[in-house]
Amino acid sequence: MSVSHPVPAPTPTPTPAPAEGRSVPTETPECEASTTHGISTPEAVELHTAWPGWIPLLAIMVMVVCCIGFAVGRIFA
């Protein structure tokens, strides 16, 4: 689909003037959320190495072997 006529540029919305005696709120920095600033707890360093990488893989492998074994067992049963 192509446009044969030029598309007009969107008109900017006017910024409302601040009320008397009130200051304009500042923009929230992109690295923080206005409702959660200062209430999050960092992850403990000990949790970074709590599980070695092979333990979850072993659990997944056991589940896959069980599912394949069940499927093959159902076929030959």
N, C-alpha and C positions, 0 to 999 in steps of 0.2 A: 504494500500500500504506500503510495507516495502522495505528497502534498503538492498541489500545483500552484498554490498561492503562499506568500510568506506568512509565517505564523507570528502574530504580534507578541512582543515581549510582555511578560506578566508585570502588572503594575505593583510596585511595592506598597505594602500596607503602611499607613501612617502610624508613627509611634505616638501613643497617647502621652500627653503632657502630665508630669507628676502633680498630684494635688498639693495645695498649699500646705507647707509644714512637713511634708513627707519627702524622704529621699528615695531615689530610684534604686531598687535592689540590684546588687551586683550579680553577674553571671556566675553560676556554680562551676568551679573548675572541672574539667572533664575526668579527672582521676578520682573524684569523690562524689558520692551521691548526697543530696541535701538531707535525706532522712536517715542515713546510716553513718554519717560522719562521726567518728570517734567512738562508735559502739561495737565495732567488729573486733574480734580477738584473733591475733595471728596464730597460725598453725605452729605447733611445737616442733622443734627441730628433730626430736626423737621420732616423730611420726614419718619423717622422710625416709627412714630406713627400717621401719617397723616390720615390713614383710619383704623378704628377698624376692626377686623377680621370678624364681622358679616355683615357688609355692602356689601362687594363683594359676600358673600354667599347668602344674600337676593336677590341681583340682579340676580345671577345665578338661584336661585330657582324660581323667577318670570318668567324668560325666559323658564325654563323647564316646568312649569305649563302651560304657554301659548302654547308651542309646543305640549304638550300632549293634551290640550284642543282642539287645532286646528285639530290634528289627529283624536281624538274621534269624533269631530264634522263632519269631512269629511266622516267618516265611516257611521254615522247615517243620513247624509244629503241625 
